[in-house]
Amino acid sequence: MIEFLNLKTLNSPYEKQFHQKFDQFLSSGYYILGKEVQQFETNFADYCGTTYAIGTGNGLDAIRLILEAYKILGKLQIGDEIIVPANTYIASILAISQAGLKPVLVEPDITTYNFDTERVLEKINTKTKAVLAVHLYGLVSDWDTLSKVAQSHGLLLLEDAAQAHGAIWNTRKAGNLGDAAAFSFYPTKNLGALGDAGAVTTNDDELAELIKKLRHYGQQQKYVSRHKGINSRLDEIQAAFLNVKLPALDASNLKRRQMASTYIKHIKHPEIILPVFDTQAHVYHQFTIRTKQRDDLKKYLDKHGIQTLVHYPVPPHKQPAYSEWRHESYPVTEQIHREILSLPIRENLTDDEVFYIIDKINRY
């Protein structure tokens, strides 16, 4: 079986360093917001090209902390509308709801799976205060157009970069494009921890200082909470593991791009739609194909020892948690969720495995 992902084998090259880091962590006696977190925040900010990176418990909290901070700063208030892609992972939308804001769903471009910017314009009204652009599957959204839209309407422009570690738009990395960005380091990400972890990146001094407080109970000083914060700190041990893995991220992304190029060059099945290829803007967190025979193709590939996944089977507006949207129609989003299929794409996939997958798809 060609596994879609095996986290043990994926992390095996780092095991010796992980053990060393754990021993240092254990002997330090300092387990919360210690030197490893400080070092990772410096390292990741340098990597993204931002002034700040603030470690959080996970990617969802990273988005929510940005929104909560902007509420305190007076740039958002309860009930404001935030534009978000209709086909994103549910976490993007949950964070908006949890902050007391209103998610407004916008259909994606069928070729990129990111915002259709013309549809973004259609949704802007006097209640719209921000756009949350999701770099889905590792492809940066059309930032030039989104920036013009945001500037002309006085909107905050935020990034959900949970799947786009190292992706580049016109020489600038994801995380350093908008007013603030949220990252997830869930174990399956291009830069993955060994548990939950996240971060906010920004160049805004005031925002960064406020998020540092909000992630730690809103405390301005020990036991004194200036704001109604939450407990969402990047774990010291996860920061240590991320410090080990970060230097290898660009090489890992390069391998993903090379595999994506091979897939795109050699998959020739007339019923299969391939993702766009970009040598910089896309880091292929997922390699997503589309076909009207998605479920049958998935069974066929499984029969031939190829594990695939669907990202994602149920669109947000069909989720039970958002039953108020159940009668709404988003045909492009629904088509994507019916047809999308993710093929294995990981650093330790061999050339033989890649060409075996290609051969089986072409024979389907």
N, C-alpha and C positions, 0 to 999 in steps of 0.2 A: 504493500500500500504506500503510495506517495502521499504522505500526510500534508494537510493544508498548513499546519504549523505544529511544531513540537518545541515547546519552550525550554525543555531541559537541554536538548541538543543545540538549540539556538544560543543558549547562555553558557554552554560548556567551555568555549574558549576563554571565558572570564573567571572560571571557577577558582583558580589559584588566587587571583586578585580579590575576588569576593571574600574568600576565607581570611585573607590578610586584613581586609577592611573590617570584617566582622570582629576579628580579634582586637583590632584597634578600638573599634566602637565599644566592645564589651569592657575592655580595660579602662576606657576613658571615664566611665561612670557618669557621662553626660549624654543623655538620650533624647532630649527634645531641643530643637533649634540650636544645635551646636555648631562646631566648626565645619562639619561636612555640609550642612545646609548652607552656611555662609559661603563656602567654597563653590558649591554647585550654583548658587544664585549668581555669583560673580562669573563663573565659567559659562553658564547658559546665556546670561546677558551679553557677554563678549561674543559668544557664538552667533546670537541673533542680531547683534549690532545695536542693542538697546542700552539705555542707561540703567534700567532696572529689570531684574527678574525676582519675583517673590514666590517662594515655594508654597504650595497648598496641598490639601489632602487628596485632591483628585481634580479632574478636568471640569466636571459639572460645578463644583464649588468655585473654581477659578472664574468661570463666567459669572456666577452669582455674585461673587465678591466685587467684581468690576461694576456690576449694576448697582449693588448696594452702596458702593462708594460714590458713584455718580449721584445717587439719590441724596446722600448726605451733603455732597458738594453743590446741590441745587440744580444739577443739569438734567436730572430725571425726577419724576414724582409718580406716586401710585396712580395706575391707570394709563400711563403713557404707552404708546404703541411702539413695538420694536419689530422691524421687518426681519424675517428669518426664512430660509429656504423650506419649502413644503416637504422636501425629500430628505431632510437631514436626519441624523440619529436623534432620538427622543431627548437626550441630555440637553441639547441646545435649547429646546423649547421648555423643558422642565425648569431650567435656571431662570428663564424669563418669568414664568408663572410664579415661581417661589419668591421672586423679588417683588411681587405685586404689580407686575407690568403685563401688558397684553401682547402676546405673540401674534403677528400678522403673517400668515403663510403666503409665500410667493412661489410660483411654479419655476422650475429650473429650465435651463437650456438642455435640450435632449442630447446634444453632442458632448457637452462638458460635465453635465450633472450639477453644475454650479448655477448661480443666479442668472436668470434671463433679465438683463438690466432694463429692458423696455417694460417688463412686468413690474419691476421694482418701482419705476416712475409712476405707474398706474395706481399703486397702493399708497403713495405718499399723500398725507393730508395734514391738517393742523395739529392732530394728536400724535403724529409720527415724530419721534425724537431720536431714534437711532436705527442703524442698519447693522445686523449681525451677519457678516459674511462667513460662510463655512467653506473651507478649502477641502471639499469632500474627496475622499479616496487618495488625497495627497496632491491634488491639482489646485494651484492658487487661483482664486476668483479673478475676474477681469478687473484688476485694481485701478487701472487708469480711468475707466468709465465710472466705477463706483465712487472714486474720489471726487470726480466732477459732480456727480449726483449729490453726494453728501455735502460738498462745499456750497453748491448752489441753493440747497434747502436748509443749510444750517444744522445738519444732523451729525451726531456722533457716528463714527465708522469703526466698528469693532471686528476683531477676527476670532473665529473659532478655528484655531490652528491645531486641534487635537490630532489630526491625521497628516499634518504637513511639516513635520520637523525637517528643517533644512531646505525646504522648497524655496525657490527664488523667483522674484518678479522684478525684472529690470535692475539687476545687481543687488537688490535688497531682499533679505530673507523674510519669510513668513514670521510673524511676531514683531516685525519692525515696519509694518505698513500702515496700520491704523492708529487710532488713539490709544488702544490697548488690545492685548491679545490673550487668549486662554489656551493653554496646552494641557493635554493629558499624557501621562507616562504609564498608562495601563500596560501590563506586560506584553500585549500583542503589538504595541505601537512600534514605529521605526526606531524610536528611542524609548525602550520600555524598562520600567523598574521591575522588581520582583514582588510587586504588590501595587496597591493604589498609590498614585502620586500625581501631582499637577503643578502648574505654575502660571503666573500672570507676568507678561512682559509689557513694558511701557517706557516712554521717555518723559512722562509727566511726574514731576517731583511730588506734587501734592497728592495725586492719586496713589502713587506708590507708598507713601508714608501712611496714608489712610488704610490701604489694603493690609499693610503689615499689622496694623492694630486690629482690624476687623477679623483677620484670620485667627487671632489669639484673644477671643472674648471681648474684643473692642478695647483692650487695656492700653491705656496711655502709660501707665506704670504698674508695677506688680500689685494686683488685687484692687486696682482702681480702673473701672471700665467707663471710658468716656462715651462709648457708643455701644449699641446693642449688637455685638459681634457674634461670631460663631467659633467653633473649634475646628479649624481646618488647616493644620500645619503639615508641611512636608516632613515625613518621618526622617529622623537622622540617618537611620540605616539605609533607607531607600535613596536618600541623597548620596550616601557613600557609594552605593551600587551605580547610580547614575553618573557619578564622577568617573567611575571606571569605564563606562560604556560610551560616554559622550565623544571622546577622541576618535572613536571608530565610526561615528555616524555618517560622515561624508563618504567613506569607503563603502559602507553598507548601502547607502542610497545609490551610489554609482552602480553597484551590482544589480540593484533592483531595476535601474534604468536600462542596463544592458539586457537583462532578461525580458523586460517589456519590449525592447527593440526587436529581440529575437521572436517573441510571440507575434508582434505586429507584422514582421516581415514574412513569417512562414505560415501563419494561420490563414487558410484560403477558403474556408467553408462559406458558400454564398449566403447562408442563413444566419451567419454570426456577425454581429456588429462589434467592432473593436474600439477600445478607448482611444482618445487622442494621444499622440506622442509628442512629448516636449522634453528637450534635453536638460532643462533647468527648472521650469515652473512646476513640474510633476515629479514627485518622489515615490509614486506608486505604493502607497500604503496598502492599497488593494489594486489588483489587476482585474478590472471588471469588464466582462463581455455581456452582450445582450442577445437574446434570441426568443422568438415566440414559443419555441419548444423547450424553454428553460427547464421545467421539471423533468421532462423526458431525457434531456441531455445530462442533467445531474445524475439521474439513475444510471444512464449508460456509462458515464465516467466512473461512477462508484463501482459498477460491475467490473470495470477494467483497472481497478485499483488506484483511482485518482480521487482524492477527497477534495470537494469544493464546498463553498459556503455561500449563503445569500445575504448580502448587505444592502437592503434589509427586507425581510419578508412582509412586514406590515408598516404602511406609511403612518406618520404621526396622526393624521386626521381620522384614521381608522382604529386608533388605539382606544381601548376601553377607558383609559384615564382621561381622554378628551372626548367623551361621548357627545359634548355640545357641538362637535364638528362632524358627527357621523353622517349628516345629510349633505355636507358640502362636497363639491366635486373638483378634483384636481387631476384632470385626465393625463397630463404628461407625467406627473408624479406616480400615478397609479400604473401607468404603462411601465415605467422604470422598475417599480417594485414587483411587477409581474414577470419581467424579462431579465432582470439583472442576475449575474452569476459571477462569483469571484474565483479565479484560478489560483493555484499555489504560486506565490512569489515571495521568496525569502532568500537571505544571503547564502544559506547552505544547500540550496537546491542545485543539483548537478546539471551539467549540459545534457547528459543522457536522459535525465528525468524531464527536462524541459522539452526535448525533442520527442520523447515518448508521449507527453501530453499533447503536443502539436499534432503528432501522427494520429492519435486516437480521435482528436477533434475533427481533423480533416477527413477521417474515415466515417464519421458519424452520418 
